[in-house]
C-alpha cells in the first residue's frame, strides 16, 4: 500500500509541477476556451468551432488537444435593439504522454452583450461558464524500475504499484469573463477582454485528498481589425497575456487579409500573418495562414520552437488547425463588426 501511495505521489508531483490548462496558438479561433464573454459574440445565427493541436510531435504524442463548440444568440425578438444574449456548449479532450493522462471537459456558457450606445457600436459583454471535468491516469501504460527483468523486458506488475491500474478523478469548475468591443465607423473593430477560469479552485489530485488545487487562470486579451483605405485588404492584430500559478504566457502578432473575389456580400478572404509566444524568453514563432470561404473560416499554424527545448523537439513546436462555421443571418438586420482575431 505504501508503494502505491508513493507511486501516486511521485506521478502527481510530476504532472502537477507543470500543470497548466491546454492552450491554443490560435487562441482567437477558440472563443469558449479564451473567454466566456465571447459566447454569442458574432454576426450570425449559429457558430460552430473546432480546434486540433498536436504539440511537440517529435516527442511521441506529448500533448494532443481537440475541442468542438457551438454557440448562438437567443431571444432576439424580446431583447432591446443591438443587445445579444448568447448560450453555448463546448467539449474538449486533452491527451498527454501518449494517453497516460487523459482529460475530458464539457462546458456550458452564457453571456449577455449590452449595447452602450443607440447604434450598437459600443458593446459590453458579461459571461459565465460551468465545466465538468474528468481525468484518467492510465497505469497500464506505466512501468517501474523494479519490473525490469534480466532479459531487458518488463515483468508483470505487482499489486503494490499503480502499473496496470486506472485512476479517475472528476470535478466541477466555474469561469467568468468580461468583454468590451467598439467600432468607430461600422467597418473597423477594437476589443479588449479579461477572463478568470477555475474561480472555485477545484481539487485535482489522484491521491483522493486535497493535495493539489487547480490554480485560477487569469487572462487579458485584445485586438483590432482595420480596413486599409483604397483597397480590399484589412490588417488585424491581437495579443494575450495569461497567468496560471507560476506559468505565464504572452502571445503577440497579427495578420493581413485580402478579399480575393472582390465580393463584399460573400467575400473569399485570404489571410497571412504571424504570432510570437513568450514564456520568460521567446518560446515559439507561429506563422499563420487562413481562408474565409462561404460560411467557413479555416486557419492553420505551425509553432516553430526556438526555446531551450528546441534540441529535444527538433524545433518542432506543433501543428494547429481551426475551422469555424457561422450560419449567416437571413433577416437582413444591421451587422456590427465583432472580434475576429
C-alpha positions as CSV (number, residue, x, y, z in Angstrom):
1,X,0.0,0.0,0.0
2,X,2.8,2.4,0.8
3,X,4.4,1.7,-2.6
4,X,1.1,2.6,-4.3
5,X,0.8,5.9,-2.4
6,X,4.5,6.7,-3.2
7,X,4.0,6.0,-6.8
8,X,0.9,8.1,-7.0
9,X,2.5,10.9,-5.1
10,X,5.6,10.8,-7.5
11,X,3.4,10.9,-10.6
12,X,1.1,13.6,-9.1
13,X,4.1,15.8,-8.4
14,X,5.5,15.3,-12.0
15,X,2.1,16.1,-13.6
16,X,1.1,18.9,-11.3
17,X,4.6,20.6,-11.3
18,X,3.9,21.7,-14.8
19,X,0.1,21.7,-14.6
20,X,-1.4,24.3,-16.9
21,X,-4.6,24.5,-18.9
22,X,-4.4,23.4,-22.5
23,X,-3.8,26.4,-24.7
24,X,-4.0,27.2,-28.4
25,X,-1.7,29.3,-30.5
26,X,-4.8,30.3,-32.4
27,X,-6.5,31.5,-29.2
28,X,-8.7,33.8,-31.2
29,X,-10.2,30.8,-33.0
30,X,-11.2,29.0,-29.8
31,X,-13.6,31.5,-28.2
32,X,-15.1,29.4,-25.4
33,X,-11.7,28.4,-24.0
34,X,-10.5,32.0,-24.1
35,X,-13.3,34.0,-22.5
36,X,-16.9,33.0,-21.6
37,X,-18.0,36.6,-22.6
38,X,-17.3,35.7,-26.2
39,X,-20.4,33.4,-26.2
40,X,-22.8,34.6,-28.8
41,X,-20.4,37.4,-29.9
42,X,-20.5,37.0,-33.7
43,X,-22.6,38.1,-36.7
44,X,-24.9,35.2,-37.4
45,X,-27.4,32.7,-36.1
46,X,-25.2,29.8,-35.1
47,X,-21.4,29.4,-34.7
48,X,-19.6,26.0,-34.6
49,X,-15.9,25.9,-34.0
50,X,-13.4,23.0,-33.9
51,X,-9.7,23.1,-33.0
52,X,-6.9,20.5,-33.1
53,X,-3.4,20.8,-31.7
54,X,-0.5,18.4,-31.7
55,X,2.2,19.9,-29.6
56,X,5.9,18.7,-29.8
57,X,5.2,15.9,-32.3
58,X,8.9,14.9,-32.2
59,X,8.2,13.7,-28.6
60,X,5.8,10.8,-29.1
61,X,2.2,12.2,-28.7
62,X,3.3,14.6,-25.9
63,X,0.2,16.8,-26.0
64,X,-2.8,16.4,-28.3
65,X,-5.8,18.7,-27.7
66,X,-9.1,18.9,-29.5
67,X,-12.2,21.0,-29.0
68,X,-15.6,21.4,-30.6
69,X,-18.1,24.1,-29.6
70,X,-21.5,25.5,-30.7
71,X,-22.9,28.8,-29.5
72,X,-25.8,31.1,-30.6
73,X,-27.8,34.1,-29.7
74,X,-31.3,33.6,-28.3
75,X,-34.5,35.6,-27.7
76,X,-33.5,38.3,-30.2
77,X,-37.1,39.5,-30.7
78,X,-37.5,40.0,-26.9
79,X,-34.3,42.0,-26.3
80,X,-33.7,45.7,-26.8
81,X,-32.2,46.7,-30.1
82,X,-28.5,45.7,-30.6
83,X,-28.4,43.7,-27.4
84,X,-27.5,40.0,-27.5
85,X,-27.9,37.1,-25.2
86,X,-25.8,34.1,-26.1
87,X,-25.6,30.5,-25.0
88,X,-23.0,27.8,-25.8
89,X,-21.7,24.3,-25.2
90,X,-18.1,23.1,-25.7
91,X,-16.3,19.7,-25.4
92,X,-12.6,19.4,-25.1
93,X,-10.2,16.4,-24.8
94,X,-6.5,16.6,-23.9
95,X,-4.2,13.6,-24.2
96,X,-0.8,13.8,-22.5
97,X,2.2,11.4,-22.8
98,X,0.7,9.1,-25.4
99,X,-2.6,8.8,-23.4
100,X,-1.1,8.1,-20.0
101,X,-3.1,11.1,-18.8
102,X,-6.4,11.9,-20.5
103,X,-8.5,14.9,-19.6
104,X,-12.1,15.5,-20.8
105,X,-14.3,18.5,-20.3
106,X,-17.8,19.6,-21.1
107,X,-18.7,23.3,-20.6
108,X,-21.9,25.3,-20.7
109,X,-21.7,29.0,-21.1
110,X,-23.8,32.1,-21.4
111,X,-23.1,35.8,-22.0
112,X,-25.1,39.0,-22.3
113,X,-23.9,41.8,-24.6
114,X,-25.2,45.2,-23.7
115,X,-25.3,48.0,-26.3
116,X,-23.8,51.1,-24.7
117,X,-25.0,53.5,-27.5
118,X,-28.1,53.5,-29.7
119,X,-26.2,52.3,-32.8
120,X,-24.7,49.3,-31.1
121,X,-21.2,50.5,-31.9
122,X,-20.0,50.0,-28.3
123,X,-20.9,46.8,-26.5
124,X,-20.1,45.4,-23.1
125,X,-20.3,41.7,-22.5
126,X,-20.5,39.6,-19.3
127,X,-20.2,35.8,-19.5
128,X,-20.2,32.8,-17.2
129,X,-19.2,29.2,-17.8
130,X,-19.6,26.0,-15.9
131,X,-17.4,23.0,-16.6
132,X,-17.5,19.3,-15.6
133,X,-14.0,17.8,-15.9
134,X,-12.7,14.2,-15.7
135,X,-9.2,13.0,-15.7
136,X,-7.8,9.4,-16.0
137,X,-4.3,8.3,-15.3
138,X,-3.8,5.0,-17.2
139,X,-1.3,2.9,-15.2
140,X,-1.4,0.1,-17.9
141,X,1.0,2.3,-19.8
142,X,3.4,2.8,-16.9
143,X,6.4,0.7,-15.9
144,X,8.6,1.0,-12.9
145,X,12.3,0.1,-12.3
146,X,11.5,-3.0,-10.2
147,X,9.6,-4.5,-13.1
148,X,12.6,-4.6,-15.4
149,X,13.9,-8.2,-15.7
150,X,17.3,-9.5,-16.6
151,X,16.4,-10.0,-20.2
152,X,15.5,-6.3,-20.6
153,X,11.8,-6.9,-20.6
154,X,9.1,-6.0,-18.2
155,X,7.7,-8.4,-15.6
156,X,4.1,-8.4,-14.5
157,X,3.2,-5.5,-12.2
158,X,2.8,-6.3,-8.6
159,X,-0.2,-5.3,-6.5
160,X,2.0,-2.7,-4.8
161,X,2.3,-0.4,-7.9
162,X,-0.2,1.6,-10.0
163,X,1.1,-0.1,-13.1
164,X,-1.8,-2.0,-14.7
165,X,-4.3,0.2,-12.9
166,X,-6.5,3.2,-13.9
167,X,-7.2,6.1,-11.6
168,X,-10.0,8.6,-12.2
169,X,-11.0,12.0,-10.8
170,X,-13.7,14.4,-11.6
171,X,-14.8,17.9,-10.5
172,X,-17.0,20.9,-11.3
173,X,-15.4,24.2,-12.3
174,X,-16.6,27.9,-12.7
175,X,-15.3,30.5,-15.1
176,X,-16.1,34.2,-15.7
177,X,-15.3,36.8,-18.3
178,X,-15.8,40.5,-19.5
179,X,-15.5,41.9,-23.0
180,X,-15.7,45.4,-24.4
181,X,-15.8,46.0,-28.1
182,X,-16.2,49.1,-30.2
183,X,-16.3,50.2,-33.9
184,X,-15.9,53.8,-34.9
185,X,-17.4,53.6,-38.4
186,X,-19.1,50.3,-38.8
187,X,-16.1,48.8,-40.7
188,X,-13.3,48.5,-38.1
189,X,-13.4,46.8,-34.7
190,X,-11.4,47.1,-31.5
191,X,-11.8,45.0,-28.4
192,X,-10.4,44.1,-25.0
193,X,-11.4,41.3,-22.7
194,X,-10.5,39.6,-19.5
195,X,-11.3,36.2,-18.1
196,X,-10.8,34.2,-14.9
197,X,-11.0,30.4,-15.0
198,X,-11.2,28.0,-12.0
199,X,-12.8,30.5,-9.7
200,X,-13.8,27.8,-7.2
201,X,-10.2,26.3,-7.3
202,X,-11.4,22.7,-7.6
203,X,-9.3,19.9,-6.1
204,X,-7.4,17.8,-8.6
205,X,-5.4,15.0,-7.1
206,X,-5.1,11.3,-7.9
207,X,-4.4,10.7,-4.2
208,X,-8.0,11.2,-3.4
209,X,-7.3,14.1,-1.0
210,X,-6.7,17.9,-1.2
211,X,-3.0,17.6,-2.2
212,X,-3.4,19.7,-5.3
213,X,-5.8,22.6,-6.1
214,X,-6.3,23.7,-9.7
215,X,-4.9,27.3,-9.8
216,X,-7.0,30.1,-11.3
217,X,-6.0,31.2,-14.8
218,X,-6.2,34.9,-15.4
219,X,-6.2,36.2,-19.0
220,X,-6.2,39.6,-20.6
221,X,-6.6,39.7,-24.4
222,X,-7.3,42.3,-27.1
223,X,-7.0,43.2,-30.7
224,X,-8.3,45.1,-33.7
225,X,-9.3,44.8,-37.3
226,X,-8.8,47.8,-39.6
227,X,-9.5,48.2,-43.3
228,X,-6.7,49.6,-45.5
229,X,-8.1,52.6,-47.3
230,X,-8.4,52.3,-51.0
231,X,-8.1,48.5,-51.1
232,X,-10.0,45.3,-50.2
233,X,-7.4,44.5,-47.5
234,X,-7.5,44.5,-43.7
235,X,-4.9,44.5,-41.1
236,X,-5.5,42.5,-37.9
237,X,-3.7,42.4,-34.6
238,X,-4.2,40.5,-31.4
239,X,-2.4,39.8,-28.1
240,X,-2.9,37.8,-25.0
241,X,-1.4,37.7,-21.5
242,X,-2.2,34.7,-19.4
243,X,-1.0,33.6,-16.0
244,X,-1.7,30.4,-14.1
245,X,0.2,29.8,-10.9
246,X,3.9,30.4,-12.0
247,X,3.2,29.8,-15.7
248,X,3.0,33.0,-17.8
249,X,2.3,33.2,-21.5
250,X,2.3,36.3,-23.7
251,X,1.3,35.9,-27.4
252,X,1.5,38.9,-29.8
253,X,1.1,39.1,-33.6
254,X,-1.1,40.0,-36.5
255,X,-2.2,39.2,-40.0
256,X,-3.0,40.8,-43.3
257,X,-6.1,39.8,-45.3
258,X,-7.3,40.5,-48.8
259,X,-10.7,39.9,-50.4
260,X,-9.7,37.8,-53.4
261,X,-13.1,37.7,-55.1
262,X,-14.0,41.4,-54.6
263,X,-17.4,40.4,-53.4
264,X,-18.4,42.4,-50.3
265,X,-21.6,40.4,-49.6
266,X,-20.0,37.0,-49.8
267,X,-16.2,37.5,-49.6
268,X,-13.4,35.0,-50.0
269,X,-10.7,36.3,-47.8
270,X,-7.1,35.1,-47.7
271,X,-5.0,35.6,-44.5
272,X,-1.3,35.5,-43.9
273,X,0.4,36.5,-40.6
274,X,2.5,35.5,-37.7
275,X,2.4,35.5,-33.9
276,X,5.2,35.1,-31.3
277,X,4.8,33.4,-27.9
278,X,6.9,34.5,-25.0
279,X,7.4,32.5,-21.8
280,X,10.1,34.5,-20.0
281,X,12.1,34.4,-23.3
282,X,10.8,33.9,-26.8
283,X,9.3,30.4,-26.9
284,X,8.0,30.0,-30.4
285,X,7.4,31.7,-33.8
286,X,4.0,31.0,-35.1
287,X,3.3,31.6,-38.8
288,X,-0.4,31.6,-39.8
289,X,-2.4,31.2,-43.0
290,X,-6.2,31.3,-43.2
291,X,-9.1,31.4,-45.6
292,X,-12.7,32.6,-45.5
293,X,-14.9,30.7,-47.9
294,X,-18.7,30.9,-47.8
295,X,-19.7,30.4,-44.1
296,X,-16.4,28.8,-43.1
297,X,-13.1,30.1,-41.8
298,X,-10.1,27.8,-41.9
299,X,-6.9,28.6,-40.0
300,X,-3.5,26.8,-39.9
301,X,-0.5,27.5,-37.7
302,X,2.8,25.7,-37.1
303,X,4.8,26.5,-34.0
304,X,8.5,26.8,-34.7
305,X,10.1,26.1,-31.3
306,X,13.0,28.5,-30.6
307,X,13.4,28.0,-26.8
308,X,15.9,25.8,-25.0
309,X,13.6,22.8,-25.7
310,X,14.4,23.0,-29.4
311,X,17.1,20.3,-29.2
312,X,14.6,17.8,-27.9
313,X,11.7,19.0,-30.0
314,X,13.9,19.3,-33.1
315,X,12.5,22.9,-33.3
316,X,9.0,21.5,-33.9
317,X,6.5,23.1,-31.6
318,X,3.4,21.7,-33.1
319,X,0.7,21.9,-35.8
320,X,-2.7,23.5,-35.1
321,X,-5.8,23.6,-37.2
322,X,-9.0,25.6,-36.6
323,X,-12.3,25.5,-38.5
324,X,-15.2,27.9,-37.8
325,X,-18.7,27.8,-39.4
326,X,-21.1,30.7,-38.9
327,X,-24.6,30.5,-40.3
328,X,-25.3,33.9,-41.7
329,X,-28.5,35.8,-40.6
330,X,-31.3,35.8,-43.1
331,X,-33.4,38.6,-41.7
332,X,-31.4,41.5,-43.2
333,X,-30.6,43.1,-39.8
334,X,-27.7,45.5,-39.3
335,X,-24.3,43.9,-38.8
336,X,-21.8,45.3,-36.3
337,X,-18.2,44.2,-36.6
338,X,-17.2,41.6,-34.0
339,X,-13.8,40.4,-32.7
340,X,-12.2,38.1,-35.3
341,X,-8.6,37.8,-34.2
